[in-house]
Amino acid sequence: MIPGTGLFRNIARAFGAMKFWEALGGTFLVATIVSISTVFFSTLAGYSFSKLRFRGRNALLMLVVATMTIPQQLSVVPLYIMANKAGLFGSLWAVIIPGLVSAFGVFWMTQYIGDALPYELIEAARVDGCSMFRTFLHVAIPAARPAAAMLFLFTFIAQWTNYFWPMLILGPNKNKMLTVAAATLKGAYFTDYTIVMSGVVLTTAPLLLLFFFAGKQLVSGIMAGAVKG
């Protein structure tokens, strides 16, 4: 289908109505911080669960996995109350903090590191005098790079398209994230769908660029995880 002649005019209207650069900056900040944090802590936890021996390891891992069965909606009210009491209502930190680590990320990295990292490499690093944390940095992280890259992209996309929680917690500051800013283009009594669809284009265009430049790494990470699993 060929776009009409008013495409760029509608995009320009949506660009101004959404405060695009402010929303883009906020969304990029949230997605980047959450993705980096999720990868780091998930890799650290995955290494601990798969390669370290400590009491209650299996029970704790099962507890982490069990949290994946809890619907997100059940945590909305407690999170909202805590964010409000902490003075974070309307702040991007209220969006960032709940997503700093994920149960899926911990499970994913545990499974991958358990198969991809031989105990012999860990023992060799310890013989060379590496501490536990240095072994994690110089042995575990390089071995888990394909899965970590996939987890980063998956988390980045999930945060970029996150709508429900930001809509609730940002309050009047709805132009701080693209998905919520695009939703504000709808009118109370009349909706101009040409400008709404233009807002959707502006929201998804950065993700298309991400897939264009990082799609190969995403596919290789998925395939590597499938082979290791």
Backbone as CSV, one residue per row, in Angstrom:
resi,resn,N_x,N_y,N_z,CA_x,CA_y,CA_z,C_x,C_y,C_z
1,MET,0.837,-1.189,0.000,0.000,0.000,0.000,0.880,1.249,0.000
2,ILE,0.506,2.215,-0.811,1.276,3.447,-0.932,0.670,4.499,-0.007
3,PRO,1.484,5.116,0.875,0.939,6.141,1.772,0.398,7.328,0.984
4,GLY,-0.573,8.008,1.576,-1.146,9.188,0.946,-0.204,10.375,1.008
5,THR,-0.629,11.436,0.358,0.224,12.630,0.289,0.350,13.328,1.641
6,GLY,-0.574,13.055,2.554,-0.528,13.724,3.857,0.286,13.000,4.904
7,LEU,1.037,11.964,4.500,1.780,11.159,5.469,2.748,12.005,6.288
8,PHE,3.608,12.735,5.608,4.643,13.492,6.316,4.048,14.657,7.104
9,ARG,2.954,15.211,6.612,2.286,16.272,7.366,1.714,15.722,8.671
10,ASN,1.109,14.528,8.599,0.561,13.912,9.807,1.663,13.510,10.785
11,ILE,2.775,13.019,10.253,3.905,12.669,11.119,4.439,13.908,11.821
12,ALA,4.511,15.022,11.093,4.974,16.271,11.697,4.023,16.733,12.800
13,ARG,2.725,16.577,12.595,1.743,16.942,13.619,1.904,16.059,14.857
14,ALA,2.043,14.756,14.630,2.234,13.841,15.758,3.550,14.116,16.471
15,PHE,4.573,14.466,15.708,5.896,14.771,16.253,5.798,15.883,17.291
16,GLY,5.051,16.934,16.945,4.909,18.053,17.871,3.982,17.747,19.027
17,ALA,2.867,17.058,18.750,1.882,16.777,19.797,2.433,15.825,20.851
18,MET,3.289,14.897,20.436,3.849,13.917,21.371,5.039,14.459,22.149
19,LYS,5.563,15.624,21.763,6.854,16.075,22.291,7.874,14.953,22.090
20,PHE,8.093,14.635,20.826,8.773,13.396,20.446,10.148,13.260,21.076
21,TRP,10.962,14.314,21.041,12.334,14.176,21.526,12.368,13.913,23.030
22,GLU,11.479,14.560,23.768,11.407,14.301,25.210,10.982,12.859,25.484
23,ALA,9.956,12.403,24.753,9.480,11.027,24.935,10.529,10.015,24.488
24,LEU,11.222,10.308,23.388,12.263,9.402,22.896,13.401,9.289,23.900
25,GLY,13.830,10.425,24.448,14.909,10.397,25.435,14.532,9.622,26.685
26,GLY,13.312,9.843,27.180,12.868,9.116,28.366,12.751,7.626,28.127
27,THR,12.196,7.258,26.984,12.043,5.836,26.659,13.396,5.163,26.491
28,PHE,14.318,5.840,25.811,15.656,5.279,25.614,16.377,5.122,26.951
29,LEU,16.228,6.108,27.837,16.871,6.034,29.150,16.339,4.848,29.947
30,VAL,15.026,4.705,29.993,14.416,3.603,30.742,14.837,2.259,30.161
31,ALA,14.712,2.108,28.843,15.016,0.828,28.204,16.486,0.453,28.375
32,THR,17.381,1.429,28.280,18.814,1.145,28.383,19.205,0.751,29.802
33,ILE,18.775,1.540,30.789,19.129,1.239,32.179,18.574,-0.119,32.603
34,VAL,17.309,-0.369,32.301,16.685,-1.632,32.695,17.357,-2.809,31.994
35,SER,17.696,-2.658,30.719,18.307,-3.754,29.964,19.691,-4.090,30.495
36,ILE,20.511,-3.064,30.739,21.856,-3.300,31.270,21.778,-3.944,32.652
37,SER,20.908,-3.415,33.504,20.764,-3.970,34.850,20.265,-5.412,34.808
38,THR,19.280,-5.679,33.966,18.736,-7.033,33.870,19.793,-8.023,33.406
39,VAL,20.575,-7.639,32.402,21.620,-8.530,31.898,22.669,-8.798,32.974
40,PHE,23.117,-7.747,33.662,24.172,-7.927,34.659,23.703,-8.808,35.815
41,PHE,22.579,-8.448,36.418,22.110,-9.195,37.593,21.623,-10.594,37.224
42,SER,21.042,-10.738,36.042,20.598,-12.069,35.615,21.790,-12.976,35.344
43,THR,22.841,-12.420,34.738,24.048,-13.208,34.497,24.722,-13.581,35.811
44,LEU,24.771,-12.634,36.741,25.356,-12.908,38.056,24.572,-13.994,38.788
45,ALA,23.247,-13.879,38.776,22.419,-14.897,39.430,22.489,-16.227,38.697
46,GLY,22.506,-16.182,37.359,22.599,-17.409,36.580,23.893,-18.158,36.836
47,TYR,24.988,-17.412,36.956,26.277,-18.029,37.279,26.239,-18.652,38.673
48,SER,25.635,-17.943,39.615,25.562,-18.453,40.991,24.717,-19.718,41.070
49,PHE,23.565,-19.704,40.411,22.668,-20.859,40.482,23.222,-22.076,39.744
50,SER,23.957,-21.845,38.672,24.392,-22.970,37.841,25.767,-23.515,38.211
51,LYS,26.638,-22.682,38.793,28.019,-23.113,39.007,28.494,-23.069,40.457
52,LEU,27.770,-22.401,41.327,28.179,-22.339,42.725,27.331,-23.297,43.556
53,ARG,27.923,-23.784,44.615,27.230,-24.708,45.503,26.936,-23.990,46.824
54,PHE,25.674,-23.851,47.160,25.301,-23.251,48.438,23.962,-23.835,48.881
55,ARG,23.720,-23.792,50.160,22.529,-24.402,50.735,21.265,-23.665,50.257
56,GLY,20.280,-24.440,49.853,19.013,-23.866,49.411,19.020,-23.367,47.980
57,ARG,20.055,-23.737,47.216,20.167,-23.230,45.846,18.971,-23.635,44.997
58,ASN,18.640,-24.908,44.984,17.538,-25.384,44.139,16.192,-24.811,44.574
59,ALA,15.984,-24.719,45.890,14.719,-24.168,46.390,14.583,-22.699,46.009
60,LEU,15.686,-21.962,46.105,15.647,-20.542,45.750,15.401,-20.354,44.260
61,LEU,16.031,-21.197,43.437,15.809,-21.112,41.995,14.359,-21.438,41.653
62,MET,13.806,-22.446,42.310,12.403,-22.783,42.068,11.481,-21.636,42.470
63,LEU,11.839,-20.943,43.545,11.044,-19.789,43.979,11.095,-18.674,42.946
64,VAL,12.283,-18.434,42.389,12.425,-17.407,41.348,11.593,-17.768,40.128
65,VAL,11.679,-19.020,39.696,10.916,-19.463,38.528,9.415,-19.385,38.805
66,ALA,9.016,-19.697,40.033,7.589,-19.672,40.381,7.001,-18.275,40.253
67,THR,7.822,-17.242,40.464,7.306,-15.875,40.339,6.911,-15.536,38.908
68,MET,7.396,-16.304,37.936,7.022,-16.062,36.546,5.560,-16.397,36.289
69,THR,4.955,-17.182,37.174,3.550,-17.562,36.999,2.595,-16.519,37.570
70,ILE,3.123,-15.526,38.281,2.273,-14.500,38.892,1.959,-13.421,37.859
71,PRO,0.697,-13.151,37.584,0.352,-12.107,36.607,0.859,-10.737,37.050
72,GLN,1.284,-9.942,36.082,1.803,-8.611,36.387,0.753,-7.749,37.087
73,GLN,-0.508,-7.959,36.752,-1.567,-7.121,37.310,-1.659,-7.236,38.830
74,LEU,-1.242,-8.388,39.390,-1.327,-8.569,40.841,-0.347,-7.677,41.593
75,SER,0.725,-7.275,40.935,1.738,-6.450,41.603,1.527,-4.960,41.383
76,VAL,0.541,-4.591,40.590,0.361,-3.177,40.240,0.013,-2.338,41.466
77,VAL,-0.975,-2.778,42.251,-1.416,-1.984,43.407,-0.304,-1.841,44.453
78,PRO,0.383,-2.931,44.874,1.490,-2.750,45.828,2.598,-1.850,45.287
79,LEU,2.966,-2.019,44.017,4.004,-1.171,43.438,3.571,0.285,43.402
80,TYR,2.321,0.511,43.062,1.804,1.881,43.001,1.859,2.541,44.381
81,ILE,1.459,1.803,45.408,1.477,2.346,46.770,2.908,2.647,47.212
82,MET,3.837,1.712,46.950,5.229,1.915,47.354,5.859,3.078,46.606
83,ALA,5.601,3.182,45.296,6.157,4.287,44.515,5.613,5.622,44.991
84,ASN,4.340,5.654,45.323,3.723,6.892,45.802,4.302,7.307,47.149
85,LYS,4.474,6.335,48.059,5.040,6.642,49.374,6.502,7.067,49.278
86,ALA,7.210,6.537,48.277,8.622,6.890,48.095,8.803,8.206,47.348
87,GLY,7.708,8.829,46.947,7.794,10.097,46.229,8.229,9.954,44.786
88,LEU,8.010,8.786,44.206,8.443,8.535,42.829,7.308,8.675,41.819
89,PHE,6.111,9.016,42.275,4.987,9.147,41.349,5.293,10.231,40.316
90,GLY,5.125,9.884,39.039,5.412,10.814,37.956,6.860,10.822,37.509
91,SER,7.707,10.017,38.165,9.132,9.970,37.831,9.452,8.729,37.009
92,LEU,10.447,8.858,36.142,10.876,7.705,35.358,11.476,6.611,36.237
93,TRP,11.980,6.985,37.410,12.545,5.972,38.307,11.489,4.990,38.775
94,ALA,10.239,5.427,38.816,9.160,4.510,39.181,8.929,3.463,38.109
95,VAL,9.354,3.747,36.879,9.284,2.771,35.791,10.537,1.904,35.773
96,ILE,11.676,2.498,36.112,12.958,1.798,36.017,13.134,0.766,37.128
97,ILE,12.911,1.169,38.368,13.260,0.329,39.520,12.571,-1.036,39.510
98,PRO,11.259,-1.134,39.232,10.638,-2.475,39.254,11.170,-3.439,38.199
99,GLY,11.865,-2.919,37.180,12.330,-3.799,36.115,13.817,-4.066,36.109
100,LEU,14.519,-3.727,37.199,15.971,-3.844,37.209,16.465,-5.281,37.089
101,VAL,15.651,-6.243,37.457,16.000,-7.654,37.275,14.706,-8.415,37.031
102,SER,14.798,-9.491,36.274,13.592,-10.255,35.943,13.815,-11.738,36.210
103,ALA,12.743,-12.412,36.607,12.823,-13.853,36.848,13.141,-14.605,35.559
104,PHE,12.570,-14.137,34.441,12.867,-14.787,33.167,14.346,-14.683,32.835
105,GLY,14.933,-13.496,33.067,16.353,-13.317,32.782,17.222,-14.236,33.615
106,VAL,16.887,-14.379,34.897,17.647,-15.270,35.779,17.539,-16.713,35.296
107,PHE,16.340,-17.142,34.957,16.144,-18.516,34.478,16.885,-18.746,33.161
108,TRP,16.782,-17.781,32.248,17.432,-17.900,30.937,18.945,-18.029,31.079
109,MET,19.552,-17.160,31.887,20.999,-17.182,32.030,21.457,-18.399,32.832
110,THR,20.652,-18.857,33.776,21.002,-20.071,34.520,21.089,-21.270,33.586
111,GLN,20.101,-21.407,32.721,20.091,-22.527,31.784,21.258,-22.437,30.805
112,TYR,21.522,-21.238,30.317,22.576,-21.095,29.304,23.961,-21.319,29.907
113,ILE,24.241,-20.647,31.021,25.571,-20.772,31.628,25.810,-22.199,32.108
114,GLY,24.774,-22.857,32.583,24.926,-24.234,33.038,25.433,-25.161,31.954
115,ASP,25.060,-24.899,30.705,25.493,-25.743,29.588,26.717,-25.192,28.863
116,ALA,26.869,-23.865,28.843,27.915,-23.259,28.014,29.253,-23.119,28.723
117,LEU,29.247,-23.134,30.050,30.478,-22.878,30.801,30.924,-24.135,31.541
118,PRO,32.005,-24.783,31.083,32.496,-25.991,31.763,33.120,-25.648,33.120
119,TYR,33.013,-26.570,34.048,33.634,-26.370,35.359,35.155,-26.269,35.241
120,GLU,35.710,-26.905,34.204,37.168,-26.885,34.038,37.698,-25.463,33.851
121,LEU,36.943,-24.626,33.137,37.371,-23.236,32.950,37.350,-22.476,34.270
122,ILE,36.351,-22.735,35.073,36.256,-22.063,36.370,37.408,-22.493,37.274
123,GLU,37.689,-23.786,37.296,38.785,-24.288,38.120,40.122,-23.747,37.639
124,ALA,40.301,-23.660,36.322,41.552,-23.113,35.782,41.731,-21.660,36.195
125,ALA,40.640,-20.886,36.184,40.719,-19.488,36.604,41.075,-19.379,38.083
126,ARG,40.531,-20.259,38.890,40.839,-20.235,40.321,42.286,-20.631,40.585
127,VAL,42.786,-21.592,39.815,44.191,-21.986,39.953,45.109,-20.823,39.606
128,ASP,44.697,-20.014,38.628,45.486,-18.845,38.234,45.370,-17.695,39.223
129,GLY,44.594,-17.869,40.274,44.510,-16.851,41.316,43.338,-15.903,41.197
130,CYS,42.390,-16.190,40.324,41.231,-15.307,40.164,40.270,-15.482,41.342
131,SER,39.770,-14.372,41.825,38.737,-14.435,42.851,37.416,-14.860,42.216
132,MET,36.411,-15.067,43.056,35.111,-15.484,42.539,34.532,-14.438,41.587
133,PHE,34.658,-13.155,41.963,34.082,-12.106,41.125,34.883,-11.920,39.841
134,ARG,36.201,-12.036,39.910,37.020,-11.936,38.695,36.734,-13.105,37.762
135,THR,36.492,-14.269,38.317,36.110,-15.415,37.485,34.798,-15.140,36.769
136,PHE,33.877,-14.529,37.487,32.599,-14.159,36.870,32.808,-13.154,35.736
137,LEU,33.631,-12.137,35.978,33.833,-11.087,34.975,34.580,-11.589,33.749
138,HIS,35.630,-12.368,33.954,36.528,-12.724,32.860,36.258,-14.098,32.247
139,VAL,35.436,-14.913,32.899,35.147,-16.248,32.368,33.663,-16.405,32.057
140,ALA,32.820,-16.117,33.040,31.381,-16.359,32.867,30.750,-15.399,31.861
141,ILE,31.058,-14.118,31.986,30.431,-13.134,31.091,30.801,-13.372,29.627
142,PRO,32.096,-13.577,29.284,32.397,-13.875,27.867,31.709,-15.138,27.361
143,ALA,31.606,-16.166,28.203,30.955,-17.406,27.770,29.463,-17.209,27.541
144,ALA,28.866,-16.281,28.280,27.415,-16.071,28.194,27.042,-14.940,27.243
145,ARG,27.986,-14.451,26.462,27.730,-13.264,25.637,26.560,-13.424,24.663
146,PRO,26.435,-14.540,23.927,25.284,-14.652,23.003,23.937,-14.575,23.716
147,ALA,23.813,-15.290,24.832,22.552,-15.260,25.578,22.324,-13.899,26.210
148,ALA,23.395,-13.253,26.663,23.265,-11.925,27.260,22.808,-10.902,26.226
149,ALA,23.333,-11.020,25.003,22.916,-10.106,23.935,21.444,-10.291,23.608
150,MET,21.003,-11.539,23.563,19.596,-11.806,23.288,18.715,-11.268,24.414
151,LEU,19.131,-11.475,25.662,18.364,-10.979,26.801,18.307,-9.456,26.796
152,PHE,19.403,-8.815,26.433,19.425,-7.345,26.356,18.410,-6.847,25.335
153,LEU,18.423,-7.436,24.145,17.495,-6.995,23.104,16.052,-7.275,23.487
154,PHE,15.800,-8.437,24.056,14.443,-8.785,24.465,13.936,-7.813,25.527
155,THR,14.783,-7.519,26.518,14.387,-6.592,27.583,14.213,-5.183,27.048
156,PHE,15.109,-4.773,26.149,15.029,-3.428,25.571,13.706,-3.246,24.830
157,ILE,13.340,-4.241,24.035,12.084,-4.164,23.278,10.885,-4.169,24.225
158,ALA,10.936,-5.008,25.256,9.825,-5.076,26.209,9.633,-3.750,26.929
159,GLN,10.735,-3.097,27.304,10.622,-1.812,27.986,10.197,-0.705,27.027
160,TRP,10.649,-0.784,25.791,10.284,0.231,24.799,8.780,0.215,24.540
161,THR,8.195,-0.961,24.526,6.766,-1.096,24.233,5.912,-1.163,25.497
162,ASN,6.527,-0.990,26.650,5.784,-1.041,27.912,4.779,0.107,27.971
163,TYR,3.553,-0.207,28.297,2.503,0.820,28.291,1.719,0.876,29.600
164,PHE,1.291,-0.264,30.103,0.344,-0.293,31.216,0.891,0.391,32.469
165,TRP,2.080,-0.046,32.927,2.646,0.520,34.145,3.052,1.984,33.975
166,PRO,3.751,2.379,32.911,4.050,3.808,32.735,2.802,4.680,32.682
167,MET,1.733,4.188,32.052,0.506,4.968,31.976,-0.042,5.255,33.372
168,LEU,0.070,4.282,34.284,-0.456,4.459,35.634,0.427,5.352,36.494
169,ILE,1.737,5.162,36.416,2.632,5.765,37.395,3.177,7.125,36.970
170,LEU,3.168,7.437,35.676,3.727,8.717,35.236,2.787,9.882,35.493
171,GLY,1.511,9.607,35.703,0.570,10.669,36.032,0.503,11.730,34.947
172,PRO,0.706,13.001,35.325,0.623,14.072,34.322,1.820,14.122,33.380
173,ASN,2.895,13.407,33.692,4.113,13.451,32.873,4.085,12.366,31.800
174,LYS,3.015,12.306,31.040,2.828,11.210,30.089,3.689,11.357,28.838
175,ASN,4.289,12.521,28.636,5.141,12.703,27.468,6.567,12.219,27.713
176,LYS,6.794,11.533,28.839,8.134,11.038,29.138,8.433,9.706,28.472
177,MET,7.413,9.002,27.957,7.634,7.734,27.266,6.788,7.682,26.008
178,LEU,7.328,7.066,24.963,6.696,7.109,23.646,5.336,6.437,23.615
179,THR,5.213,5.264,24.214,3.941,4.542,24.129,2.812,5.322,24.784
180,VAL,3.102,5.923,25.937,2.077,6.695,26.639,1.810,8.002,25.912
181,ALA,2.865,8.623,25.383,2.690,9.867,24.631,1.841,9.635,23.388
182,ALA,2.044,8.493,22.727,1.240,8.185,21.540,-0.225,8.000,21.909
183,ALA,-0.486,7.448,23.093,-1.874,7.241,23.524,-2.583,8.559,23.793
184,THR,-1.826,9.606,24.141,-2.451,10.902,24.412,-2.939,11.581,23.144
185,LEU,-2.592,11.046,21.983,-3.055,11.631,20.724,-4.538,11.365,20.492
186,LYS,-5.108,10.422,21.233,-6.539,10.144,21.113,-7.331,11.232,21.821
187,GLY,-8.377,11.731,21.168,-9.208,12.764,21.755,-10.278,12.183,22.660
188,ALA,-10.857,13.043,23.500,-11.898,12.593,24.424,-13.201,12.295,23.691
189,TYR,-13.527,13.104,22.668,-14.794,12.937,21.955,-14.591,12.590,20.484
190,PHE,-13.452,12.952,19.954,-13.172,12.669,18.545,-11.704,12.310,18.407
191,THR,-11.433,11.256,17.665,-10.056,10.803,17.471,-9.686,10.887,16.005
192,ASP,-8.630,11.629,15.718,-8.091,11.703,14.362,-7.090,10.558,14.208
193,TYR,-7.535,9.482,13.570,-6.696,8.287,13.500,-5.492,8.463,12.583
194,THR,-5.509,9.465,11.739,-4.322,9.709,10.915,-3.144,10.142,11.786
195,ILE,-3.413,10.997,12.765,-2.327,11.437,13.640,-1.970,10.348,14.658
196,VAL,-2.965,9.542,15.070,-2.681,8.437,15.993,-1.773,7.412,15.326
197,MET,-2.083,7.041,14.095,-1.252,6.077,13.373,0.134,6.649,13.084
198,SER,0.203,7.948,12.866,1.515,8.578,12.684,2.325,8.494,13.971
199,GLY,1.644,8.648,15.115,2.331,8.482,16.393,2.833,7.068,16.595
200,VAL,2.058,6.091,16.130,2.493,4.693,16.212,3.739,4.473,15.357
201,VAL,3.770,5.090,14.181,4.947,4.987,13.310,6.173,5.561,14.007
202,LEU,6.025,6.730,14.633,7.149,7.347,15.332,7.611,6.491,16.509
203,THR,6.677,5.801,17.148,7.022,4.971,18.299,7.772,3.711,17.890
204,THR,7.364,3.109,16.783,7.959,1.831,16.370,9.176,1.990,15.462
205,ALA,9.363,3.156,14.871,10.488,3.341,13.944,11.840,3.049,14.597
206,PRO,12.125,3.532,15.824,13.418,3.193,16.439,13.615,1.694,16.634
207,LEU,12.538,0.960,16.929,12.660,-0.490,17.081,12.999,-1.161,15.762
208,LEU,12.426,-0.653,14.679,12.755,-1.198,13.361,14.228,-0.994,13.051
209,LEU,14.762,0.166,13.422,16.192,0.414,13.227,17.023,-0.535,14.087
210,LEU,16.559,-0.797,15.303,17.271,-1.730,16.179,17.318,-3.123,15.575
211,PHE,16.194,-3.591,15.044,16.161,-4.900,14.398,17.052,-4.925,13.164
212,PHE,17.091,-3.809,12.449,17.892,-3.756,11.226,19.374,-3.916,11.540
213,PHE,19.836,-3.254,12.606,21.262,-3.276,12.919,21.658,-4.434,13.843
214,ALA,20.712,-4.930,14.657,21.057,-5.960,15.642,20.282,-7.257,15.444
215,GLY,19.534,-7.368,14.355,18.731,-8.568,14.136,19.567,-9.828,14.028
216,LYS,20.743,-9.728,13.406,21.606,-10.899,13.252,22.057,-11.415,14.613
217,GLN,22.416,-10.490,15.515,22.835,-10.893,16.857,21.677,-11.517,17.622
218,LEU,20.476,-10.987,17.413,19.298,-11.534,18.080,19.040,-12.968,17.640
219,VAL,19.098,-13.212,16.339,18.851,-14.553,15.815,19.928,-15.525,16.289
220,SER,21.196,-15.083,16.277,22.277,-15.967,16.713,22.151,-16.293,18.196
221,GLY,21.690,-15.312,19.002,21.489,-15.567,20.423,20.388,-16.578,20.663
222,ILE,19.297,-16.460,19.909,18.195,-17.409,20.043,18.637,-18.809,19.625
223,MET,19.364,-18.897,18.499,19.823,-20.195,18.021,20.823,-20.816,18.984
224,ALA,21.707,-19.981,19.552,22.682,-20.506,20.509,21.985,-21.039,21.748
225,GLY,20.961,-20.310,22.208,20.204,-20.778,23.361,19.486,-22.074,23.069
226,ALA,18.965,-22.217,21.859,18.265,-23.444,21.491,19.226,-24.627,21.438
227,VAL,20.436,-24.391,20.909,21.421,-25.467,20.811,21.884,-25.887,22.201
228,LYS,22.142,-24.876,23.071,22.605,-25.200,24.425,21.518,-25.903,25.224
229,GLY,20.237,-25.486,24.972,19.145,-26.118,25.708,18.941,-27.542,25.263
